[in-house]
């Protein structure tokens, strides 16, 4: 099971354990968005997003007037115990093997960078597991960008996993509770 799958499962359990808190949170956020004339855009988050938390943060950044209300509502609604449970759900999604693999991937990037700085493009490419022709002759910054993208798309994606459209439908869960 990937980290993404483990977290999705744990997050869903937290939502099911506290449907009233999440319902209150969603209701208050919807009301705030409506007051600002942003209700249609806000509703799309729950209809389309595979990562509600991330989408809500991005929405808040895009609409500074909503961001203030968002922070206040979260502070008032998400009690410390719920915040602790959410944090614990994320932490428990990671096991020692995952952490070790992330460290190895980071070390690969670090070693490739060091080799690039010393002009060893072949060594850097070999370390990253890519064809040297992809980076040869490029400035270090551009070469490193390619190496980092390759490492993220291969090593990190294997560890973390991909959402692939699966989501925890928080709104549906809380509305289905009696």
N, C-alpha and C positions, 0 to 999 in steps of 0.2 A: 504494500500500500504506500502510495506516495505521501509526502507531507501535505499536499493540497487535499487529497482524499481524507486523510486523518483529521485535518482541521475542519473540513466541511462537516464531517460526521460529529465532531465534538461541538462545533458551533451550533448545529441543529439541536443537539441535546440541551445546550444552554438555553436556546430559544424556547424549547418545549418545557423546560423547568420554570421559566419565568414569562409565560405568555402575557400576563397583565402588564408587566413593565415594558415589554416590547410593543404591545398594543398602545400603551400610553405614549411611548416615544414616537411611534409612527403617526399617531393622531395629532400630537403636538407639532411635529415637523410638517405634516400636511397642512395644518392650520396656518403655520408661519409662512409656508410657501404661498398659500392662497392669499393671505393678507398682502403679500408683495407682488401678486399677480404672476406667480411662477408655478401655479399648480399643475398645468399641463406638462411642462418640462419635468417637474418633480415626479409626477405619476409615471412617466416613462422609465424612470430609474427602476421601479419595482417591476415593470413589465419586461424590460430588456436586459438589465444588468446581470452578469454572472458573479459580480463581486459588489454587493450592495454597499458595504462599508467604504470601499474605495470610491465608488460612484458618488456616494453622499459627500465625501470629503472633496472630490473634484467639483461637484455642484456648488458646494459652499465656497470654494476658492474662486469659482467663476462669478459668483454673486455675493460680493462682500456684505451687502445688506442682510442677506440670508445667513452668512457666516456667523455674525454676532448672535443671532437668535439660535442658530444651530449649537454653538458652544454653550450657551446658557441652558438650553433644553437638555443637552446631554449631561451637563453638570447636575441639574436638578433631578433628572430621571434615572440615570444610570448610577445606582447606589454603589458604594465601594465594594460591596460583596459581589455584585454583578460584574463590575469591572475586573475584580479578581478572578472570577470564574472564566471570563472571556480570555484573560491573559493566560490563565492556566490551560485552557483549551488549546491555545496557540503553542504554548511551551511543550505540552504533552504530545503534540503532533510530531515533534522532532525526537528522534532517538539518537543514541551515541553513534550509530553507523552513519546516519544522515549528516551529523555534525562533522564527523571525520571526513566524509566524502566532500563536504563543502570546503573544509580546510585544505584538502588535497587539490581541489580545483583552484582555490585561491593561491596556493603555492605554485601551481602550474603557471598562472598568470604572472605572478611575481618573478619567477625564474625566466619566463619569456621576456619580460620587460628588462630585466638585468642583462640578458643576452643581447637584446636590441640596442641598449645603451652602449654596449661594447662593440657594436657593429656586426654581431654574429646573427645575421638574418636566418641562416640555415639552421642554426641551433634553436633559435626562437621558434621557427616553423616546426621543427621536429618536436619540440617540447609541447607545442599546441596541437600537434597532430594535423597540420595543414600543409599544403603544397607551398614550397618556398616561393614559387613564382607569383603567388597571390600577394606577397608582401615585399619582395625584392625590389629595391630602388625607391621604395616609398619613404617619406619622412617617418621617424620613429612614432610620432603621434598617430599617423594614419595606419601604420602597420599594427600598432598596439590596439587600435580600434577594431581591426579585423580579427585579431587574436582574441580579444575580449568577447566579441560577438559570437565567435565560434565556440568559445568555452561556455558562455551563457546558454547558447542554443543547444549544446550537447550535454555537457556535464551537469550544469545546474538544472536544466529541464528534466533530466532523468531523476534527480533527487527530489525536486519540488513537485514536479508533475504539472500537468496543464489542466485548466478548468474545463476545457472542451465543451463549453455550453452548459455544464451541470451547475446548478446553483441551489442554495438553500433559500426557498421562497418564504422568507420571514413573514411577510404579510399574510400569505395563505395559511401558515401554521397558526399564527395568533388569532386569525379570524375563525379558524375551525375549532378553536377551544371554546368550551361552554362558558 
